[in-house]
Amino acid sequence: MCMKRSPLAQLFRSSNNLRLFSLIALVLLTAAIVTPALAQDEPQYPIYIVESGDTLNSIALKFGVTTQDILGINNFDNPNFIPVGAEIKIPGYEGITGTLTTRPVELGETIVSISEQYKIPLPVLLKLNRLVSPDEIYTGSEIIYPVGGDQKPFNSSIRGEDGITPLEASVLNNLNPRFLSITHPQESSWQFLSTDVAFFDSPGDGQYANPIAREIVKFDISPLPLVQGETIIISIQTNQSANLQGSLNGSELHFFSDTDHQYYALQGIHAMAEPGLSDFTLSGKFSDGHEFSFSQKLILKAGNFSKDPVLYVDPATIDPENTKPEEELIQSVIKNATPERMWKNQFSLPVDEPFCIYSYFGNRRSYNGGEYKNFHTGLDFGVCATLNIYSPTPGIVVFAGPQTVRGNLVLIDHGWGVYSGFYHMKDIQVKVGDRVETGTIIGTIGDTGRVTGPHLHYEIWVNGVQVNPETWLFDRVYP
Ligand SMILES: [Zn+2]
């Protein structure tokens, strides 16, 4: 017998071997058919990365599933201790892949627009966010959505204008209408509402349209959510001159500009404003004649304030007969928003160092055992260095004189609706109309008016509302 036959020929030598070959071929063929089918059937889950403070229970609650469901598809060494950073498969979201992450809902976004942008069916997105209806989501709230999975978001959008077709909109937005027809094939019959946003994929990096107006290049409102006692800055960059109006939490906004096509409005949020939803409106007209108007509810969060012990003071100083005229006088002085912005840098300390703070802004207060319906409207500096009081930034003195509650009082206008107030001064060394610079001495620390001891009460007003001065003194430069 020739021994040089190929192994394959040897395999065919007997009927036994032939049967073996058939079996192997069948197994291989079956494997070839079954393997891709298995891959398709294998369930895909979105991933959640464990954060500090998470437990199996809190994760189950967060995604509306049971701990048993999570345990059923994950292998934990110890379910009572899931390390921060561990990747957990989340059941119950068929068709969703990638990592579940959160980001705040931005101005102009709705859950519908987010579902379109990320190509996630609305019911899935609602379930993921534990929402019963699309109306439950507001600017500044956190939204859970998947990133890095199969559902890549559209990279571009255009916004709707009344009565125009997507074709016209694409021309206005310098887009090739061909890319639009991908998502909106019946463009001739399909019209935008002014609040609509259409998403699509454009070649290259793409760009999302501003949801408020096409002339707006950049829009920012911060901080979001709004916080009691904080200064909110609304910054709008446009591609042409604009005349802007608006309101936030009941206050009329004043927009100012000291650079071409860049507008700012600053607004204080009252320290006792009701947490929940706050109204924001914006409207305007551009130099090309186009007008727009926009409104959306924003989330307003409580600030982190503590309760002061009950303060006992001369009853005359809390009698509305004395306090009301004084409050009205101050309101009348600080209500004007001067178009010149006089500050450039962060505010300086109004006292010498080392400084000490006796009481913080926002503390809830009760006078003579009454209800805690008042709050501390400024920052109290004790006497820990010299008695000198300085202007923290340039401005113009708009009030200087004695008052019942505030004692010797100075008010300085810094422009754009921002004012400084200095209370309980021993003596005043400036007069109305004086232009002061950073560091100009305006008087000395005293104990005049409603006080329990000598200190400087320093406060900042932003568009008619007292705000936390710490942000201006220690944290940031506005705008
Ligand atoms: Zn005070």
Boltz pocket constraint, residues with backbone or C-beta under 6 A from the ligand:
constraints:
  - pocket:
      binder: B
      contacts: [[A, 359], [A, 376], [A, 377], [A, 378], [A, 379], [A, 380], [A, 456], [A, 457], [A, 458]]
      max_distance: 6.0
